């Protein structure tokens, strides 16, 4: 067997399992819920439909080729980062770092993978954001230093 036969076997197995699960979900809806709303069965059927959508997206990305898979994973990474940021507390000072993270570093990461530039990928992504993006200062603003390195008073 080669890679394409293995891929067909995997997708065939997943397709078969999803078909069986879809039949079970439809049977439960017909026999137990009798066509009425039922929270657990409706949740099960919604999850099975989501799995159908995920497998269709992954299959389409694989069918397109390596660029399709990279684009799919870049889109998923963007959505995950967006969801993570929406759940965390951000300040106005974080917006520049977030802009860089979303629209420079994330696309650069996947572009480097797509062009097989793994050496730069392994160094650029961990090092550059830490140099360009400000680190959080949990103890408040840093006092400005005078010409001799000592903190100045806020009066001038």
VENUR-V716193 format. One record per residue. RES is the residue in three letters. SS is DSSP state (alpha for helix, beta for strand, coil for the rest). PSI is psi in radians with two decimals (none if undefined). Layout:
BEGIN
RES:SS:PSI
RES:SS:PSI
END
This chain:
BEGIN
UNK:coil:2.52
UNK:coil:-3.05
UNK:alpha:-0.67
UNK:alpha:-0.63
UNK:alpha:-0.69
UNK:alpha:-0.73
UNK:alpha:-0.73
UNK:alpha:-0.70
UNK:alpha:-0.73
UNK:alpha:-0.86
UNK:alpha:-0.60
UNK:alpha:-0.73
UNK:alpha:-0.76
UNK:alpha:-0.74
UNK:alpha:-0.76
UNK:alpha:-0.78
UNK:alpha:-0.76
UNK:alpha:-0.61
UNK:alpha:-0.75
UNK:alpha:-0.79
UNK:alpha:-0.64
UNK:alpha:-0.71
UNK:alpha:-0.71
UNK:alpha:-0.77
UNK:alpha:-0.73
UNK:alpha:-0.68
UNK:alpha:-0.72
UNK:alpha:-0.70
UNK:alpha:-0.68
UNK:alpha:-0.77
UNK:alpha:-0.76
UNK:coil:-0.88
UNK:coil:-0.33
UNK:coil:0.72
UNK:coil:-0.09
UNK:coil:2.79
UNK:coil:2.33
UNK:coil:2.05
UNK:alpha:-0.84
UNK:alpha:-0.79
UNK:alpha:-0.68
UNK:alpha:-0.66
UNK:alpha:-0.77
UNK:alpha:-0.83
UNK:alpha:-0.62
UNK:alpha:-0.68
UNK:alpha:-0.66
UNK:alpha:-0.73
UNK:alpha:-0.63
UNK:alpha:-0.68
UNK:alpha:-0.65
UNK:alpha:-0.77
UNK:alpha:-0.75
UNK:alpha:-0.77
UNK:alpha:-0.65
UNK:alpha:-0.74
UNK:alpha:-0.77
UNK:alpha:-0.72
UNK:alpha:-0.73
UNK:alpha:-0.69
UNK:alpha:-0.71
UNK:alpha:-0.66
UNK:alpha:-0.66
UNK:alpha:-0.66
UNK:coil:-2.93
UNK:alpha:-0.65
UNK:alpha:-0.57
UNK:alpha:-0.72
UNK:alpha:-0.74
UNK:alpha:-0.73
UNK:alpha:-0.70
UNK:alpha:-0.81
UNK:alpha:-0.59
UNK:alpha:-0.74
UNK:alpha:-0.75
UNK:alpha:-0.72
UNK:alpha:-0.73
UNK:alpha:-0.79
UNK:alpha:-0.69
UNK:alpha:-0.74
UNK:alpha:-0.70
UNK:alpha:-0.73
UNK:alpha:-0.71
UNK:alpha:-0.78
UNK:alpha:-0.59
UNK:alpha:-0.38
UNK:alpha:-0.23
UNK:coil:2.75
UNK:coil:2.09
UNK:coil:2.59
UNK:coil:2.99
UNK:alpha:-0.61
UNK:alpha:-0.26
UNK:alpha:-0.22
UNK:alpha:-0.63
UNK:alpha:-0.75
UNK:alpha:-0.67
UNK:alpha:-0.68
UNK:alpha:-0.82
UNK:alpha:-0.73
UNK:alpha:-0.79
UNK:alpha:-0.78
UNK:alpha:-0.07
UNK:alpha:-1.04
UNK:alpha:-0.72
UNK:alpha:-0.86
UNK:alpha:-0.63
UNK:alpha:-0.68
UNK:alpha:-0.83
UNK:alpha:-0.49
UNK:alpha:-0.72
UNK:alpha:-0.64
UNK:alpha:-0.75
UNK:alpha:-0.58
UNK:coil:0.12
UNK:coil:0.61
UNK:coil:1.19
UNK:alpha:-0.53
UNK:alpha:-0.86
UNK:alpha:-0.62
UNK:alpha:-0.74
UNK:alpha:-0.37
UNK:alpha:-0.74
UNK:alpha:-0.84
UNK:alpha:-0.78
UNK:alpha:-0.56
UNK:alpha:-0.85
UNK:alpha:-0.83
UNK:alpha:-0.60
UNK:alpha:-0.44
UNK:alpha:-0.62
UNK:alpha:-0.56
UNK:coil:2.37
UNK:coil:2.53
UNK:coil:2.63
UNK:coil:2.53
UNK:coil:1.65
UNK:coil:-0.22
UNK:coil:0.27
UNK:coil:-3.08
UNK:coil:2.54
UNK:coil:2.29
UNK:coil:2.52
UNK:coil:2.54
UNK:beta:2.58
UNK:coil:-3.03
UNK:coil:-0.41
UNK:coil:0.15
UNK:coil:-0.09
UNK:coil:2.57
UNK:beta:2.46
UNK:coil:2.74
UNK:coil:2.70
UNK:coil:-0.21
UNK:coil:-0.27
UNK:coil:none
END
